[in-house]
């Protein structure tokens, strides 16, 4: 999960986005330095923490990984300001190194493959992939369910031609990497990468 901080562009504000929302359907509630952003259905869209550098200790700018240490500070700040919202966020990495353990042809689509991908967890992920260069034994970058791509696309469980797919095997271009090839195909990693480790996008 990522938070965002751009002191030069926005000011001393730490932004915690949780859900996409309609900008015409937004309400705010402020307690101390914390502004909670909701919609008319009372769904929480995110939080802005003003004068963030006075209340929290963190490094970096732009997109910042939300660590347990920073989350604990935020929870304490909420407590001090009598805001008892549930902040049990999923801090597991959303872009990870995967290993294509098995690839099979899709029965209903010539250009799709059904892949069983080891991402270091107790179970393999089934991911339907359309890349022409996907193959058994590759180490690849997997965007797991809940990941937000550089394009803004959120990865959700889906079905492709009747087959469940839980994640996305990514190309360099989809990851927003510099000098990405325009050729269609997933990004095949070097063997030195460890299955299950976070991949920094």
N, C-alpha and C positions, 0 to 999 in steps of 0.2 A: 504494500500500500504506500502511496506517495502523498506528501503534502507539498505545498508550494510557498516560496518566499522570494519576493523580488523587491527589495527595499528601494532601489533606484526608480523602478517603474511604478510601483503601487504604494510604497511606504512600508512602515514597520508592522506588517500584517502577515501572520501565518494563516494560510488558507487550507482548510481540510474539506475537500470535496467528497461527498458520499454518493449522491445520485444526480442524474441529469434532471433538469427542471425547465419548465416554461417560464421565461423571464417575466411574463405578464401574470403569472400565478405564483408570486413569491411574497412571503411575509417575514418579518424580522422580529426577534426578541433579544434584547441586550441585557446582560447581567455583568456588571463590571467591565472588563476588557473583552468579554466574549459575546459575540453576536451569533445566535442560532438562526439558520435560514431554513424555512419550511415552506410547504405549499398549502393550498386551501384544504387538503386532506390531512394535514398535520404530519405528513411524511417529512422527515428531516433530510434536507438536501446537502447540508454541510455546516461548517462553522468558520468564522473568521475570528482570530485572536489578535486584537490590536495592542500596540506597544509590545510586540512579542519578545523582542530582545531584552526587555526589562523583567519579563516573567518566566522566560524559558531559556535554557542553555542548549544551543544547537549550532551546527556548522553547515555551511554551504548556502547556495542560493539556487533559485529556479526550482527544479523538481528534486525533492529531498525524500529519501526513504524514511518512513516512519518506523523508528526503532522502539523496542520495549522501553528503553531509558527515557526517550522523549515522550512516549505515550504515558508513562508513569507521572512525568512532570505535568502533562496536560490534565490528567485525572486529578492531581492534587490542586491544580488551579481551578478546575470545575468545582471541586469540593469547597474550596475557600469562598467561592462566589455562589454557593447554594444552588448549583446546577447539578442535579442528580441523574443526568442522562447516562444511558448505558454506552460505555466506550470500549466494549470488548471487541475491538476490530481484529480481523484476520491479518496477521503480520507476515504470513508465509509468503515467500517470493512467488510472483505470478509469471515470471519469465524464467524458465529453468532449462538445464541441459537434459535432453532426453535421448534414449537409445531405441532405435527401431528394431524391436525384437522379432516382429513378423509383419510381412506385407502380403496382402491378398488382393486379387482383382475384385472390383465391385460388380455384382451380377447385373446391375441395371445401368451402368455407365462405363463406357470403355476407357474414359480418361481419368477415372477416379480409382484410388487404391484405399483399401481398408487396412489401417496400420494399428498394431498393438505396440504401444510405446511405454518403455520403462522410464519413469521420471523420479525414481528413488523412493517411491512410496510403497505401501503394502500391496497395491494393485496397479496393474498397467492401465493406461488410458487407451481407449479406442478412439482413433482420430481418422476421419476420412480426409484424404489429401489428394489434390489434383495436380501436384507438381510432377513433371515428366521425369525428374531425376531422383525421385524418392526410391529407396532400396533398403533391403535388409542390412542390418549391421552398421547403419550410419548413426553418428552422434549429431543431433540437431537441436535447434532452439524451439522450445514449446511454449506457447502462450496458453496458460491454463485458464479454466473458467474463472471469470472475474477480472482477468487482465484487461487493461485499457491500452489499445494500440496507439502508436504515435499519431495515427490518423483520427483518433477519437473513437474508433470502433471498440465496443465492449464485447469480450468473448463470452458467449453463453452456450449452454448445451443446445444442440440442434440436431436435426436429421437431414441427411443429404441423400436424396433418392431412396428414402425408406430405411436408411442405416444411421444409427445413433453416432454422433460425433461429439466428443468432450474435450475441446481444446483446438489448437491450431498449430501446425508445423510451419514455421515462418521462413520467409525469404529475407535477404538482406534489405531489399527495398521496403518490405512491410515493417521491418524493425527500425527503419529510418537511419540505417548505418551509412556513413560517408562512402562515397565512391561505389554505391550499390549498382550492380549490373542490372540493366533493363531486361535481360533475358529471363524468361519464366523458369523458376526453379527454386527449391528450398536451399537454405544456407547450410551446407555440410561442414561441421566443425572438425577440428583436428582431434586426434585420438587422446591428446593430453588432457582434454576436458573431462571432468568427473560428472557422472550421471547424478542428477538431482541438485547440483549446485546452481545457485542463482546466476542468471545471465543479465548483466547490466545493460539496459537499453538506453 
